[in-house]
Amino acid sequence: MDTTRVSEVANVIVKNVETVILGKTAEVRLVISAFLAGGHVLLEDVPGTGKTVMAKALAKSFDCAFSRVQFTPDLLPSELTGINFFSPKTGDFTFREGSLFSNIILADEINRATPRTQSGLLESMEERQITVDGTTYELPAPYFVIATQNPVETQGTFPLPEAQLDRFLVQLSLGYPERDESVDILKRFVSEEPLKEVRPVCNTELLLNLQKDIKTVYIHEDIYKYIVDLAQGTRAHEAVILGISTRGVLALAKMAQAWCAINGQDFVTPKDVLYLAPYVFSHRIMLKGGMRNRGHVVRSVLEEIVDNTTAPVEEWRKK
């Protein structure tokens, strides 16, 4: 297939987002890849690193319906999913849509809501539908959840359960900007508000077509086997109590297709798989002793698994 259109549109979106987020090109491209792959993103970082700003800038880059939800302990599930209320005028119950009935959802500080409220996202994130009082409602396409959480301030928060984490295609952190980038940020934001100037550069119809395009990126059978071998390595590792699920294996394949497409590649290589694996796998792994997603610890386990897994090579390299 020709991935030119995908890469050209992705570059325009990246440039649009970088009017407010500087020095995070790789992270922006990862988020766009996840969006095109039909997945969801969990941004985990300390306060003030631009998680919410990037989510808003990305949402404004697409001409889609956007909904921002500030997750708090008193947030009710019905505020997300919707509720049937009685109308005195008609004498009937009428369904009122919740915040999840949108194309792009920003779930800000998602771990501050109770598990009951968090569970309201499970059906919508996986099946693109919501069931209320026995009636199922289809959600609009495309559908994308980008959630943020703070890993440092844990008082009054509720850690996301494994089932919830597994529904996020990737998890990543923005980190602090470099010195020169910080200076540029000061210059831009002290006297102006660049976020207000962000305009849509991709409409819904084009976005849906791009999501179809990336599915034609070629994945060789040996690459499929390599992805499965990496996942099985997490399940067999002595330090891991919960390895990569089938959903996680599929997530890495889809993410690889999208990543290659926005970079103008027509096929997936082992190098692409290795680059993306930490972003797709890390939050899905639980180590023995209850350790989950402990940064460098999980990364070191993944590195060991990679070292013990044979990557496929081209035939001419074998000779």
N, C-alpha and C positions, 0 to 999 in steps of 0.2 A: 504494500500500500504506500501511498504518498502522504507523509506526515507533515508536509510543508505547512498546510493550513493550521494544523494544531499548534505547531511550534511558533508560527507567526502570531496567532492570537494570544498564546501564552506569554510571549515576549511583550506584547502590548499591555497585558494585564499586570505583569511584573513591573513594568515601567510606571504604570498608574499607581500601584500600591507603594512603590518606592518614592513617591512624592511625599509620603508621610513616614515610611519605615525605611531607614537607611542602613546599609551594610548587612542586610539579612536576605540576600538574593536566594541563597540555597534554601533557606527555610520557607520563603514565599513560594518558590517553585515546588517544594514538597507539598505545601497546602493546596496549591492549584492542582497538582497531580492527584491528590486524594479526592478533591472535588470532582475532577473529570472521571475518576475511577468509580464514582458513585459511593464513596465512603465518607467517613466523618473524622474529625480531627480533635485531639485533646492537647491543648497548650498548657504545659505545666511549667511555671517559673515564678520567681519571686515578684512581689509587687513592683510596678513602675517600669517594667521592661518592654511594654508596648503590646502586650497580648490582646487587650481589648481594642486598642487602636488598629492593630493589624486586621483583626476580625472585621471591624467596621469598614476599613478601607477596602478589604476584599469584597465584602457584601455590596458596597457602593459601586464597585467596578462592574458588577453584573446588574442588568436591568431586570431584577427579580424582586419578588416580595420579601421583605426582611423583617424579622422580629427579634428584639433583644429582650431576654428575660434575666432579671437579677435574682439569682437563687438565694433564698434565705430560709432559716428554719421554719418560718410560718407560711411558706409558700405551699399551697394546696395542689394536689394532683389535678383537680378539676380546672385550675387556672391554666394548666398546660394542655389538657386533653379536650376541655369543653364540658358543658353541663346542660342537661335538660331542665328548663325552668317553666313554671306554669304561668301562662299569660291570661290574666283576668279578662282581657278584651275578647280573645277567641275562645277561651275555655279549654284550650289544649296546651300540651307541653311542646315547647319549641326548643330546638337545639341551638345553643350558642357556642360557636367555635372558640377554642382556646388558643394560646400563643403558638402552639405547634403547627397550626394551619398556616404555613408560610413556606417559601422556598429555601430561605437561609435562616437558620436559627442560631443566635448567639446565646449560649447558656453560660452566663458569666458567674464565676465562682460556684461551679456546679456542686462541689463537695460541701457547700454550706446548707444544702437542702436535706431533708430527712430521707432515709431509704425509701419510704413510701412515695415521696414525690419523685425521687430519682427513677423509680420503677415506671413512672409514667412515660419515660422516654424509650423504654425497651422495645415495645411493639413498633413505635414510629420509626426508630432508627434501623431496625432490621427488616420490617415488612412494609414500610411506607404506608401504614394505615393506623387508624385509632379506633378502638372499640369502646363505646360508651353505652351502658345499659342494654347490652346485647345487640346493638346496631353498629356495624362497621362502616367507617368513613375513610375513603381513599384520600391520601395526602397529595398535594400538587407536585408535579415533576418540573424541574429537578428538586431534590430534597437533600439538604446538607446541614448537619449540625456541627458547629465549631464551639467547643467548650473550653473554659479556662479554669484553672485551679492553682492555688498557692500551696506549695509543698512545705513551706516553713511554718506558717501560722496555722497550727492544727487544732487549737482550742475552739470548741464549738463547731467542729466540722464532722462530716460523716464520710469515711473513706468509700470510694466507689467499689461495689462488689465485683467479683470476677466476671459475672455475666455482663455487667455494664461496660467494663473495660474492654472486653472482647469485641464489643460492637464498634469500637473506635478503630478505624483503619490504621491510623498512625498516631503516635504521641511524640511531641518534640518540644524543645525549649528554645527560646530566642536568645537568652543570655545577654550580658551587657555589651553595649557597642564599644568600638575602639575609640581612642582619644580623639582622633580627627573627626570621626563620625559623630561623637558626642558634641563637638564644637558646632558642626553643621546643624545638628538637631536644635541646639540652643538658638542659633541664628534664625532658624525657620519658625520655631514655636514661641519665642519670647514675644514677638510683636504681631504674629499672624496665627491663624488656625487653618493649616493646610488641609485638614480632614474635611472641612466644609467645601473645599474646592474640588474634591474628588468626584468625577463624573463617570457614568456607566460607559464601558467600552465593549461590552459583549451582551447581546440580548438572549432571551430564553431559547428561542429557536436555534440560534447558532450554538449555544451551549449544549443542547440536546444532541445536535448533529456531531459535535466534537466528542461527546461521550460514546457515540456509536463508532466513530472513527478509530478510537484507541483500541477497541476490541479486536480490530483486525491486525494489530501489531503481532508479528510472528513469535511464537515461543516454541523452540525445538523440544522434542521429547526428552532429551538429556537434561534440559533446563528444568522441565517439570520434575524429573527424578531428583535433580539436585535440590530443588526447593523442598521436596518431601524428605529427603535425607537430612537436611538441616533441621526440619521440624522433628523428625524422629530422634535426632541427636539430643534435642532439648528434653524429650520424654524419657530418654534413657540415662541422662546425666545424673550422677550420684548426688549432686547438690540441689537438684530441681525436684520439687514435689508436684508442681503443675506445669506441664509443658505446653507446646503450641497445639491448639485445637485445629480441626479441619477448617473452621472459618479463618483461622490465622494463616493456614497454608494458601487458601484461596485469596486472601487479602494480599499476600506478598506477590502472587502472580498478577493480580489486577493492578496493583501499585506499580509493578515493573513495566507493564504495558503503558500505563499513563506517563510514567517518568520518561520512558524512551520516546514516546510520541512528542512530548513537549520539547525534547532535546533533538528532534528531527531524525530519530532512529526508526528503522522499519522492523527491527528484531531485538530481542532481549539477549543480553550476554551475561555470563557468570559475574562479571564485574558489577553490573547493575544490581543483580540480586544481592551481592555482598554489601553494596553501599546502602541499600534500602532495608536489609534485614534488621538492623538495630532499631530502626524507627517503627517497624511493623511488629517485631517480636518482643521487644523489651518489656512493654507494659502487660504482656500476656503471660509472662513467666513469673511463677512464685517459687522462691527458694525455700528450702527446709528451714524450720525455725520461724516460719511466718514472715520471712523477708520477702517483700514484693517491690519490684521496681526500685531497687536501691542503687541507682546510677552506675557507678564504676564496678560494683560487684556483679550486677547482671551483665554488663558489657564484657567483663573478663570471662564469665561463663560462656557467653556467645562466641568470644574469640577462641576459646578452647575448642568449642564445638566446630567452628569453622576450620581450625587447624586439623581436626581429626576427620573432616569430611572431604572426600576427593571431588574437586571441581571438574566439570567436563571440559575437554579441550578439543580443538578442531583436529580432524583426521591427519592433516599434514604435520601437525605438531607432535602427533604420537609416533611418527616414523623417525 
